[in-house]
Amino acid sequence: MARKDDEEPVVLNEPTDGSEDDMEDQNIWLRGLWMLVFIALMWVARGIMIVAAVIQFFWMLFASARNPHVAAFGEDLGDWMARATIYVTGATEDRPFPFDRWGIPD
């Protein structure tokens, strides 16, 4: 039987024993666990960010200048929080620190 050129070919999948589905389920549960860990760490990071902001405020109040170390740490913390958010929301499979670098590259 001749096939018309405008028809798409049919792709047949190989039969499996179901082990791939089990591995995908385990990966989903493992990812869910990591998501919960990073959500908890993001709450801790929020508290650290508040402390850094208070320190920076009083530094600027009394020294009339910003503390560059606190500012750099805040920038790195913000980067980590953004990457953790992207992982937790499922936009990427790349886990943030400690599985990846800390901070913004120079």
FENPE-V523091 format. One record per residue. N is the residue number from 1. PHI is phi in degrees with one decimal (999 if undefined). Layout:
BEGIN
n->{N,N}
phi->{PHI,PHI}
END
This chain:
BEGIN
n->{1,2,3,4,5,6,7,8,9,10,11,12,13,14,15,16,17,18,19,20,21,22,23,24,25,26,27,28,29,30,31,32,33,34,35,36,37,38,39,40,41,42,43,44,45,46,47,48,49,50,51,52,53,54,55,56,57,58,59,60,61,62,63,64,65,66,67,68,69,70,71,72,73,74,75,76,77,78,79,80,81,82,83,84,85,86,87,88,89,90,91,92,93,94,95,96,97,98,99,100,101,102,103,104,105,106}
phi->{999,-84.3,-101.4,-77.2,-68.2,-87.0,-86.5,-81.3,-69.0,-89.8,-101.4,-97.6,-92.2,-72.9,-69.9,-122.6,-93.0,91.3,-68.8,-65.1,-63.7,-63.2,-66.6,-64.9,-63.2,-65.1,-64.1,-64.5,-66.4,-65.8,-62.3,-59.7,-64.0,-64.1,-62.2,-63.8,-61.9,-71.0,-64.1,-62.9,-65.5,-68.1,-65.8,-63.7,-61.9,-61.4,-64.3,-63.9,-63.6,-64.1,-61.6,-62.9,-66.8,-65.9,-60.8,-63.1,-60.9,-67.7,-62.0,-68.0,-66.3,-93.2,-99.8,57.7,-154.7,-84.9,-84.6,-66.2,-71.2,-66.7,-63.8,-66.2,-63.6,-61.9,-65.3,-66.6,-64.5,-62.4,-63.5,-63.3,-63.2,-65.7,-67.2,-66.5,-63.3,-63.6,-68.9,-64.1,-82.7,86.3,-76.6,-147.8,-100.4,-81.4,-80.1,-77.5,-46.1,-91.4,-88.7,-134.3,-65.3,-101.2,86.4,-88.5,-65.2,-76.0}
END
